Amino acid sequence: MILSIDIGNSTVFMGLMHENKVLTRVRVPSSLTSYDEHIAGFIGENQIDTVLMSSVVPTATILVEEAVRRLTGKSSLVVKRDLQAPFEIALDDPSSLGADRIADAAGAMHDYSLPIIIIDLGTATTLSVIDHNGVFRGGSIGPGIYTSFRAITNKAAQLKNYQLLVPERIIGTNTQDCISSGIVNGHAAMIDGMVQRIEEEAGHKYNLILTGGMASTVAPFCKQALTVDETLILRGLYYLFEKNLIDKNGLKL
């Protein structure tokens, strides 16, 4: 059994996998000071053979790696530490591309037709552009849905104590509905608009993949034709190590 882990700024996303199939998954807060109980409860009696990891939070990486080692006896294979991106990155500084976006790109390039735009809804909403030749061209980074929601409800004195709900209509008739519409519909409009602008700049259409914890919630509000893939990053980790570390060194996942 493979334990695949992505450590983000808000959540730690874990999946139990058999080869490239995600059998079950869970998210826990990345702000925890101990992960032993959550990881132990998730893996249960399963025998873990390999641990794959991507992370953008160094402090959480240390805690999760230590917990995994105690519970499974396994060391983690970590993107950017044990494996660099196996595809061309056309950024000004290729080393600046986060491990999460590398894993997303690996998953998308394996399972979908090029060219691709990956929209990942996390603490930040990232758009990653991959061209016909599998070159990571760049993209954009903006505030995520909950990041925007927390910013407005924390900073605006009269907008505290509201929830982020799925809106029923664009035009809200009370403060709660207005906030939900502004955040969710506004985010969907941002995605639609950014995709349109990228395609206009590039001069062609893209295959659009929507991933991240809020993907299923936001997708119905987007006008672009999107494929929702909530486990893309977990499969991407598998493909990265299977193709570029395991095969080349005669190892086995």
C-alpha positions, 0 to 999 in steps of 0.5 A, a space after each residue: 500500500 502507498 501513502 501519498 501526502 500533499 502538505 499545503 498551507 491549510 491542509 494535509 491531504 493524504 491518500 491510500 493508494 494501490 498503484 495509481 488508484 486512490 482508494 481513500 483520502 482525507 484532509 487534516 489541518 496543516 496547523 497541527 503540532 502532532 500528526 501521529 493520531 490522525 495518520 494512525 487513524 487514517 492508515 489503520 491496519 494497512 501495511 504501508 510499503 512506500 510514502 510519497 510526499 510533496 510540501 510547501 510548508 517546511 515545518 509541517 514536512 518535518 512533523 509529518 515525516 517524523 510521524 510517518 517514520 514512527 508509525 510505518 518505519 518508512 522514510 518519505 520520498 519528497 518532491 524537490 528533495 529526492 526528485 526534481 521536476 522531470 519536465 521542462 519549466 519555462 519560468 524565470 527561475 525554474 527552482 521556484 515552482 512549488 512541489 504541489 504544482 510539480 505533482 499536479 502537472 505530472 498527474 495532468 500530463 499523464 492522464 489528460 491531453 495537452 495543452 492543459 491549464 490546471 486550476 488548483 483551489 487551495 490557500 492560493 488559487 493557482 493556474 498552471 499552463 502546460 503547452 502542447 509539448 509538455 512544457 510548464 509555461 507559467 501561470 498565475 497565483 491569486 488568493 484562494 476561496 477561504 483566504 478571500 472569505 477570511 480576509 473580508 470577514 476578519 477585516 470588515 467590522 460589520 461582516 464578522 460571524 458569517 459563514 461561507 455557504 453555497 449560494 443559491 443565486 447571484 443577487 443576494 438579498 441579505 448579508 449572508 447571501 451576498 457574501 456567499 455569492 461574492 466569494 463563490 460566484 466571484 471566484 468562478 468568474 475569476 477562473 472563467 476570466 483568467 482562462 479566457 485571457 490565457 487562451 486569448 494570449 496563447 491563441 488556442 484552447 486548453 484542456 481545463 482541469 479543476 482540482 483542490 478541496 473546493 473543486 466540486 463546490 466551485 465547478 457548477 458556477 464556472 461557465 468554462 468546460 472543466 474536468 473536476 479531479 480531486 485526487 490529481 495531486 496524489 496520482 501525480 506523486 505516484 507518476 513522478 516517482 514511478 517514472 523518474 525514480 523507481 524505474 530508473 533505479 530498479 526500485 518498486 513502489 
